[in-house]
């Protein structure tokens, strides 16, 4: 199959491929997950934020959002009717994939990496303060209070870290970091779906609490079906994002600094 990459997209594609290669190498190195741990927590915030946003968009309320040190997360919300409950349960894994795809599109459309980083910091900060602290305290939802300390510390550190990179790094470094963040969001979401697939197997002893288990309880359809359905939608989202990433822009725009940019022809 021929894959035609537009000439003006090649520097950004190289940046993305290097970010993906680094991610793959880190998977192979024992204990290298310490280096990617902040990204794991970031993706969990995005995953849980997807549930929270879906709840709000369907007219429901969110009681709390918490992230645990092991990379898991939990969002408590009302679910409303059948359709809104389906939307809310599906918005975690698909939300993380869509966020990573959005980062790819923003990079391709030459949105400044600093703006993307500042916006991401604002998102993490809002999720932390509003749903990680304020909502649990106001709603009096005692079961979620135990998650507040780590959620607060992790959320604030992530937001501050993103702001620091936006402020102090060069445009090339900031652009590469956004590419790496996009790869981490997409790949972590897909790997989590793979893990969810095995957890949803009928041969697994007991059924772990998960979004797929929630969907099974809601619809009666096996959890494995929902895992495969989400994986299929995630691949469609990723395919569309990569297609938009590789094609030429409709009109010339100023090219942001890239780590692997081709020299200009004169």
C-alpha positions as a LaTeX table, in Angstrom:
\begin{tabular}{lrrr}
\hline
Residue & $x$ (\AA) & $y$ (\AA) & $z$ (\AA) \\
\hline
Unk1 & 0.00 & 0.00 & 0.00 \\
Unk2 & 1.37 & 3.40 & $-1.02$ \\
Unk3 & 1.51 & 6.01 & 1.73 \\
Unk4 & 2.03 & 9.47 & 0.27 \\
Unk5 & 3.21 & 12.01 & 2.78 \\
Unk6 & 3.01 & 15.64 & 1.74 \\
Unk7 & 6.37 & 17.38 & 1.55 \\
Unk8 & 5.37 & 20.05 & 4.05 \\
Unk9 & 4.28 & 17.30 & 6.49 \\
Unk10 & 7.57 & 15.39 & 6.49 \\
Unk11 & 9.32 & 17.33 & 9.30 \\
Unk12 & 6.32 & 16.82 & 11.58 \\
Unk13 & 6.05 & 13.14 & 10.62 \\
Unk14 & 9.72 & 12.68 & 11.51 \\
Unk15 & 9.09 & 14.33 & 14.87 \\
Unk16 & 6.13 & 12.01 & 15.49 \\
Unk17 & 8.10 & 8.91 & 14.46 \\
Unk18 & 10.99 & 9.80 & 16.79 \\
Unk19 & 8.51 & 10.32 & 19.64 \\
Unk20 & 6.93 & 6.93 & 18.87 \\
Unk21 & 10.36 & 5.25 & 18.67 \\
Unk22 & 11.37 & 6.65 & 22.06 \\
Unk23 & 8.10 & 5.38 & 23.52 \\
Unk24 & 8.75 & 1.90 & 22.10 \\
Unk25 & 12.33 & 1.82 & 23.42 \\
Unk26 & 11.14 & 2.84 & 26.88 \\
Unk27 & 8.72 & $-0.10$ & 26.85 \\
Unk28 & 11.67 & $-2.45$ & 26.32 \\
Unk29 & 13.86 & $-1.06$ & 29.09 \\
Unk30 & 13.21 & $-2.57$ & 32.55 \\
Unk31 & 11.90 & $-0.07$ & 35.10 \\
Unk32 & 11.79 & 2.69 & 32.44 \\
Unk33 & 8.13 & 3.13 & 33.34 \\
Unk34 & 9.43 & 5.47 & 36.06 \\
Unk35 & 10.24 & 7.93 & 33.27 \\
Unk36 & 6.81 & 7.65 & 31.67 \\
Unk37 & 4.90 & 7.65 & 34.97 \\
Unk38 & 3.90 & 11.35 & 34.75 \\
Unk39 & 2.47 & 10.67 & 31.28 \\
Unk40 & 0.54 & 7.69 & 32.65 \\
Unk41 & $-1.06$ & 9.93 & 35.28 \\
Unk42 & $-1.73$ & 12.63 & 32.68 \\
Unk43 & $-3.61$ & 10.13 & 30.49 \\
Unk44 & $-5.62$ & 8.99 & 33.52 \\
Unk45 & $-6.68$ & 12.60 & 34.14 \\
Unk46 & $-7.77$ & 12.85 & 30.48 \\
Unk47 & $-9.61$ & 9.51 & 30.71 \\
Unk48 & $-11.52$ & 10.54 & 33.82 \\
Unk49 & $-12.04$ & 14.01 & 32.40 \\
Unk50 & $-13.72$ & 12.38 & 29.42 \\
Unk51 & $-16.24$ & 10.73 & 31.75 \\
Unk52 & $-16.82$ & 14.02 & 33.57 \\
Unk53 & $-17.29$ & 16.03 & 30.36 \\
Unk54 & $-19.66$ & 13.42 & 28.93 \\
Unk55 & $-21.73$ & 13.58 & 32.11 \\
Unk56 & $-21.97$ & 17.37 & 31.92 \\
Unk57 & $-22.83$ & 17.33 & 28.20 \\
Unk58 & $-25.73$ & 14.97 & 28.88 \\
Unk59 & $-27.12$ & 17.13 & 31.66 \\
Unk60 & $-25.80$ & 15.06 & 34.54 \\
Unk61 & $-23.74$ & 16.14 & 37.54 \\
Unk62 & $-20.26$ & 15.05 & 38.63 \\
Unk63 & $-19.64$ & 14.31 & 42.32 \\
Unk64 & $-15.91$ & 13.67 & 42.15 \\
Unk65 & $-12.92$ & 12.79 & 40.03 \\
Unk66 & $-9.92$ & 11.04 & 41.52 \\
Unk67 & $-6.63$ & 9.60 & 40.27 \\
Unk68 & $-4.70$ & 6.93 & 42.16 \\
Unk69 & $-0.95$ & 6.39 & 42.42 \\
Unk70 & $-1.20$ & 3.11 & 40.47 \\
Unk71 & $-2.53$ & 4.99 & 37.44 \\
Unk72 & $-6.16$ & 4.03 & 37.91 \\
Unk73 & $-8.92$ & 6.58 & 38.24 \\
Unk74 & $-12.53$ & 6.93 & 39.27 \\
Unk75 & $-15.26$ & 9.41 & 38.41 \\
Unk76 & $-18.60$ & 9.49 & 40.20 \\
Unk77 & $-21.51$ & 11.08 & 38.37 \\
Unk78 & $-25.18$ & 10.70 & 37.78 \\
Unk79 & $-25.87$ & 8.82 & 34.55 \\
Unk80 & $-29.40$ & 9.83 & 33.60 \\
Unk81 & $-31.07$ & 7.74 & 30.93 \\
Unk82 & $-29.85$ & 4.80 & 28.90 \\
Unk83 & $-28.25$ & 6.81 & 26.07 \\
Unk84 & $-26.40$ & 9.21 & 28.36 \\
Unk85 & $-25.11$ & 6.29 & 30.45 \\
Unk86 & $-23.70$ & 4.67 & 27.29 \\
Unk87 & $-22.07$ & 7.95 & 26.30 \\
Unk88 & $-20.54$ & 8.51 & 29.73 \\
Unk89 & $-19.12$ & 4.98 & 30.05 \\
Unk90 & $-17.62$ & 5.15 & 26.54 \\
Unk91 & $-16.04$ & 8.58 & 27.00 \\
Unk92 & $-13.00$ & 7.46 & 29.01 \\
Unk93 & $-10.92$ & 5.39 & 26.60 \\
Unk94 & $-12.29$ & 7.16 & 23.53 \\
Unk95 & $-11.75$ & 10.54 & 25.17 \\
Unk96 & $-8.06$ & 9.80 & 25.80 \\
Unk97 & $-7.63$ & 8.61 & 22.20 \\
Unk98 & $-9.46$ & 11.65 & 20.84 \\
Unk99 & $-7.33$ & 13.98 & 22.96 \\
Unk100 & $-4.13$ & 12.45 & 21.59 \\
Unk101 & $-5.52$ & 12.71 & 18.05 \\
Unk102 & $-6.44$ & 16.35 & 18.69 \\
Unk103 & $-2.86$ & 17.10 & 19.73 \\
Unk104 & $-1.66$ & 15.59 & 16.44 \\
Unk105 & $-4.05$ & 17.75 & 14.44 \\
Unk106 & $-3.11$ & 20.90 & 16.34 \\
Unk107 & 0.58 & 20.27 & 15.70 \\
Unk108 & $-0.11$ & 19.70 & 12.01 \\
Unk109 & $-2.15$ & 22.90 & 11.78 \\
Unk110 & 0.84 & 24.78 & 13.23 \\
Unk111 & $-0.89$ & 25.79 & 16.45 \\
Unk112 & 1.98 & 26.92 & 18.68 \\
Unk113 & 3.14 & 24.14 & 21.00 \\
Unk114 & 3.27 & 26.62 & 23.89 \\
Unk115 & $-0.44$ & 27.33 & 23.46 \\
Unk116 & $-1.21$ & 23.60 & 23.42 \\
Unk117 & 0.83 & 23.06 & 26.59 \\
Unk118 & $-0.76$ & 26.00 & 28.41 \\
Unk119 & $-4.23$ & 24.81 & 27.39 \\
Unk120 & $-3.43$ & 21.27 & 28.59 \\
Unk121 & $-2.17$ & 22.67 & 31.90 \\
Unk122 & $-5.39$ & 24.67 & 32.28 \\
Unk123 & $-7.45$ & 21.54 & 31.59 \\
Unk124 & $-5.58$ & 19.44 & 34.16 \\
Unk125 & $-5.77$ & 22.30 & 36.68 \\
Unk126 & $-9.52$ & 22.68 & 36.18 \\
Unk127 & $-10.17$ & 18.94 & 36.53 \\
Unk128 & $-8.05$ & 18.89 & 39.70 \\
Unk129 & $-9.56$ & 21.90 & 41.43 \\
Unk130 & $-13.18$ & 21.64 & 40.32 \\
Unk131 & $-13.81$ & 17.89 & 40.28 \\
Unk132 & $-10.89$ & 16.64 & 42.37 \\
Unk133 & $-11.38$ & 19.00 & 45.32 \\
Unk134 & $-14.32$ & 21.40 & 45.15 \\
Unk135 & $-17.08$ & 19.03 & 44.03 \\
Unk136 & $-16.27$ & 16.22 & 46.54 \\
Unk137 & $-16.18$ & 18.71 & 49.41 \\
Unk138 & $-19.37$ & 20.49 & 48.38 \\
Unk139 & $-21.30$ & 17.32 & 47.60 \\
Unk140 & $-20.16$ & 15.73 & 50.85 \\
Unk141 & $-19.36$ & 12.53 & 49.00 \\
Unk142 & $-17.24$ & 10.97 & 51.72 \\
Unk143 & $-16.22$ & 7.91 & 49.74 \\
Unk144 & $-14.19$ & 10.08 & 47.38 \\
Unk145 & $-12.27$ & 12.07 & 50.01 \\
Unk146 & $-9.51$ & 9.49 & 50.28 \\
Unk147 & $-8.56$ & 10.22 & 46.68 \\
Unk148 & $-8.23$ & 13.98 & 47.14 \\
Unk149 & $-4.60$ & 14.19 & 48.40 \\
Unk150 & $-2.95$ & 12.30 & 45.53 \\
Unk151 & $-5.27$ & 13.82 & 42.94 \\
Unk152 & $-4.41$ & 17.31 & 44.14 \\
Unk153 & $-0.64$ & 16.74 & 44.29 \\
Unk154 & $-0.51$ & 14.96 & 40.93 \\
Unk155 & $-2.78$ & 17.45 & 39.18 \\
Unk156 & $-0.92$ & 20.50 & 40.44 \\
Unk157 & 2.50 & 19.03 & 39.60 \\
Unk158 & 1.35 & 18.11 & 36.09 \\
Unk159 & $-0.12$ & 21.56 & 35.47 \\
Unk160 & 2.98 & 23.32 & 36.78 \\
Unk161 & 5.23 & 21.02 & 34.74 \\
Unk162 & 3.34 & 21.73 & 31.52 \\
Unk163 & 3.46 & 25.48 & 32.19 \\
Unk164 & 7.20 & 25.31 & 32.90 \\
Unk165 & 7.86 & 23.51 & 29.62 \\
Unk166 & 5.73 & 26.05 & 27.76 \\
Unk167 & 7.59 & 28.96 & 29.35 \\
Unk168 & 11.20 & 27.83 & 29.47 \\
Unk169 & 11.71 & 25.37 & 26.61 \\
Unk170 & 12.58 & 26.32 & 23.04 \\
Unk171 & 9.88 & 26.05 & 20.34 \\
Unk172 & 11.54 & 22.89 & 19.00 \\
Unk173 & 11.59 & 21.19 & 22.40 \\
Unk174 & 8.01 & 22.26 & 23.14 \\
Unk175 & 6.83 & 20.89 & 19.78 \\
Unk176 & 8.60 & 17.58 & 20.36 \\
Unk177 & 7.11 & 17.34 & 23.86 \\
Unk178 & 3.58 & 17.83 & 22.48 \\
Unk179 & 4.26 & 15.10 & 19.89 \\
Unk180 & 5.48 & 12.78 & 22.63 \\
Unk181 & 2.43 & 13.62 & 24.75 \\
Unk182 & 0.14 & 12.82 & 21.82 \\
Unk183 & 1.84 & 9.44 & 21.30 \\
Unk184 & 1.54 & 8.64 & 25.00 \\
Unk185 & $-2.18$ & 9.48 & 25.07 \\
Unk186 & $-2.99$ & 7.34 & 22.04 \\
Unk187 & $-0.74$ & 4.38 & 22.88 \\
Unk188 & $-1.68$ & 4.28 & 26.56 \\
Unk189 & $-5.38$ & 4.32 & 25.67 \\
Unk190 & $-4.90$ & 1.44 & 23.22 \\
Unk191 & $-2.79$ & $-0.57$ & 25.67 \\
Unk192 & $-5.41$ & $-0.01$ & 28.36 \\
Unk193 & $-8.04$ & $-1.36$ & 25.97 \\
Unk194 & $-5.88$ & $-4.45$ & 25.41 \\
Unk195 & $-5.65$ & $-4.95$ & 29.18 \\
Unk196 & $-9.40$ & $-4.39$ & 29.48 \\
Unk197 & $-9.98$ & $-7.04$ & 26.80 \\
Unk198 & $-8.21$ & $-9.70$ & 28.87 \\
Unk199 & $-9.91$ & $-8.56$ & 32.06 \\
Unk200 & $-13.26$ & $-8.88$ & 30.28 \\
Unk201 & $-12.57$ & $-12.45$ & 29.16 \\
Unk202 & $-15.12$ & $-14.99$ & 30.40 \\
Unk203 & $-12.17$ & $-17.14$ & 31.49 \\
Unk204 & $-11.03$ & $-14.49$ & 33.98 \\
Unk205 & $-11.81$ & $-15.36$ & 37.60 \\
Unk206 & $-14.24$ & $-12.75$ & 38.81 \\
Unk207 & $-15.09$ & $-9.58$ & 36.94 \\
Unk208 & $-13.05$ & $-6.48$ & 37.64 \\
Unk209 & $-14.79$ & $-3.14$ & 38.02 \\
Unk210 & $-14.36$ & $-1.34$ & 34.70 \\
Unk211 & $-16.13$ & 0.78 & 32.12 \\
Unk212 & $-16.80$ & $-2.36$ & 30.09 \\
Unk213 & $-18.33$ & $-4.05$ & 33.14 \\
Unk214 & $-20.56$ & $-1.01$ & 33.59 \\
Unk215 & $-21.68$ & $-1.34$ & 29.98 \\
Unk216 & $-22.41$ & $-5.04$ & 30.49 \\
Unk217 & $-24.52$ & $-4.26$ & 33.55 \\
Unk218 & $-26.34$ & $-1.56$ & 31.61 \\
Unk219 & $-27.02$ & $-3.48$ & 28.41 \\
Unk220 & $-26.52$ & $-7.17$ & 29.14 \\
Unk221 & $-24.02$ & $-7.32$ & 26.27 \\
Unk222 & $-20.68$ & $-8.98$ & 27.21 \\
Unk223 & $-17.91$ & $-6.65$ & 28.32 \\
Unk224 & $-15.57$ & $-8.03$ & 25.63 \\
Unk225 & $-17.90$ & $-6.70$ & 22.94 \\
Unk226 & $-17.66$ & $-3.18$ & 24.29 \\
Unk227 & $-13.89$ & $-3.41$ & 24.57 \\
Unk228 & $-13.62$ & $-4.45$ & 20.92 \\
Unk229 & $-16.10$ & $-1.76$ & 19.86 \\
Unk230 & $-14.10$ & 0.94 & 21.65 \\
Unk231 & $-10.87$ & $-0.36$ & 20.14 \\
Unk232 & $-12.45$ & $-0.18$ & 16.68 \\
Unk233 & $-13.62$ & 3.40 & 17.19 \\
Unk234 & $-10.21$ & 4.34 & 18.65 \\
Unk235 & $-8.47$ & 3.03 & 15.52 \\
Unk236 & $-10.84$ & 5.03 & 13.32 \\
Unk237 & $-10.09$ & 8.19 & 15.31 \\
Unk238 & $-6.36$ & 7.54 & 15.08 \\
Unk239 & $-6.55$ & 6.77 & 11.34 \\
Unk240 & $-8.37$ & 10.02 & 10.61 \\
Unk241 & $-5.89$ & 12.00 & 12.70 \\
Unk242 & $-2.89$ & 10.42 & 10.95 \\
Unk243 & $-4.45$ & 11.06 & 7.56 \\
Unk244 & $-4.94$ & 14.73 & 8.46 \\
Unk245 & $-1.38$ & 14.75 & 9.77 \\
Unk246 & 0.16 & 13.46 & 6.53 \\
Unk247 & $-1.73$ & 15.42 & 3.87 \\
Unk248 & $-0.70$ & 18.84 & 2.64 \\
Unk249 & $-2.35$ & 21.89 & 4.15 \\
Unk250 & $-4.85$ & 23.65 & 1.94 \\
Unk251 & $-2.94$ & 26.89 & 2.07 \\
Unk252 & 0.51 & 27.95 & 3.11 \\
Unk253 & 0.92 & 28.81 & 6.76 \\
Unk254 & 3.93 & 29.70 & 8.79 \\
Unk255 & 5.81 & 26.54 & 9.77 \\
Unk256 & 6.65 & 26.25 & 13.45 \\
Unk257 & 10.13 & 25.18 & 14.49 \\
Unk258 & 10.54 & 21.42 & 14.40 \\
Unk259 & 13.40 & 19.25 & 15.66 \\
Unk260 & 13.77 & 17.43 & 12.32 \\
Unk261 & 12.83 & 20.13 & 9.84 \\
Unk262 & 14.21 & 19.91 & 6.31 \\
Unk263 & 16.46 & 22.73 & 5.13 \\
Unk264 & 14.81 & 25.29 & 2.88 \\
Unk265 & 15.54 & 25.03 & $-0.82$ \\
Unk266 & 16.77 & 28.21 & $-2.48$ \\
\hline
\end{tabular}
